[in-house]
Every structure is written in C-alpha cells, then in structure tokens.
Amino acid sequence: MDYLKIDGSFISNLAVDTVNQAMVGAMVELSRTLNFRVVAEHVEDQLSLDTVREMGIDFAQGFIIGRPQRLSMTPTPG
C-alpha cells in the first residue's frame, strides 16, 4: 500500500471540528510512520483546502480542485 485515502466524512468541517482534526492528524501521523502518501476526499472549498494543506496531506480531491468529468463511452482499442 502506498496511499491512505481519508474519507470525506472526516474532511467535512475539518477547519472547525476538533474531533475530525484529531482523527485526521492521527491518520496523517500513522501514514508518515508507514511511508504512505495521504489523499483527502471531498475537499470542497478554499478553507478545507487550506486546512488539509496545513495538516500535511499530500493530495486533495474535490470541487475546489476540479469538477468530476464524464468518462468517455468510446471503447478503447485493443
């Protein structure tokens, strides 16, 4: 395993929810001990993005980064 993805339920209200901050902080610390990179899902606004950045999270997914894209329905060759 190379990555730990943190569920969006922990990221919601991360900037103000001290319980989520403690949980995410523990996950980041454990991930660093195991040499994992950390991904946060559902990063929806600038405050959330700033918070995950400050907490040392490596990657973010969510509307602040980019909207979901339709997968092409065209079959791939091969």
C-alpha positions as CSV (number, residue, x, y, z in Angstrom):
1,M,0.0,0.0,0.0
2,D,1.4,3.4,-1.0
3,Y,-1.6,5.7,-0.2
4,L,-4.1,6.3,2.5
5,K,-7.3,8.0,1.3
6,I,-9.2,9.8,4.1
7,D,-12.9,9.6,3.7
8,G,-14.8,12.9,3.1
9,S,-16.8,12.4,6.3
10,F,-13.6,13.3,8.2
11,I,-12.8,16.2,5.9
12,S,-16.2,17.9,6.2
13,N,-15.9,20.8,8.6
14,L,-12.3,19.9,9.3
15,A,-11.3,23.5,9.9
16,V,-13.7,23.8,12.9
17,D,-14.3,20.2,14.1
18,T,-11.7,19.3,16.7
19,V,-12.7,15.6,16.7
20,N,-12.1,15.4,12.9
21,Q,-8.9,17.3,13.3
22,A,-7.6,14.8,15.9
23,M,-8.7,11.9,13.8
24,V,-7.1,13.2,10.6
25,G,-4.0,14.3,12.5
26,A,-3.6,10.7,13.8
27,M,-4.1,9.2,10.3
28,V,-1.5,11.6,8.8
29,E,1.0,10.7,11.6
30,L,0.4,7.0,11.1
31,S,0.7,7.3,7.4
32,R,4.1,9.1,7.7
33,T,5.3,6.3,10.0
34,L,4.4,3.8,7.3
35,N,5.8,5.9,4.5
36,F,2.3,6.3,2.9
37,R,1.1,9.4,1.0
38,V,-2.2,10.8,2.1
39,V,-5.2,11.8,0.0
40,A,-8.2,13.8,1.3
41,E,-11.5,13.4,-0.5
42,H,-14.4,15.9,-0.7
43,V,-12.2,19.0,-0.4
44,E,-15.0,21.4,-1.5
45,D,-13.8,24.9,-0.6
46,Q,-10.8,27.1,0.0
47,L,-10.9,26.8,3.8
48,S,-10.9,23.0,3.5
49,L,-8.0,23.1,1.1
50,D,-6.0,25.4,3.3
51,T,-6.7,23.1,6.3
52,V,-5.7,19.8,4.6
53,R,-2.6,21.6,3.3
54,E,-1.7,22.8,6.8
55,M,-2.2,19.3,8.2
56,G,0.4,17.9,5.8
57,I,-1.9,16.0,3.5
58,D,-0.3,15.3,0.1
59,F,-3.2,15.2,-2.3
60,A,-6.8,16.6,-2.4
61,Q,-9.8,15.5,-4.4
62,G,-13.0,17.6,-4.6
63,F,-14.7,20.5,-6.3
64,I,-12.1,23.1,-5.3
65,I,-9.5,21.1,-7.3
66,G,-11.8,20.2,-10.2
67,R,-15.3,19.1,-11.1
68,P,-16.0,15.4,-11.8
69,Q,-15.6,14.6,-15.5
70,R,-17.7,12.3,-17.6
71,L,-15.9,9.1,-18.6
72,S,-15.8,8.6,-22.3
73,M,-18.2,6.0,-23.5
74,T,-16.0,5.3,-26.5
75,P,-14.4,1.9,-26.3
76,T,-10.7,1.8,-26.1
77,P,-8.8,0.0,-28.9
78,G,-7.3,-3.4,-28.1
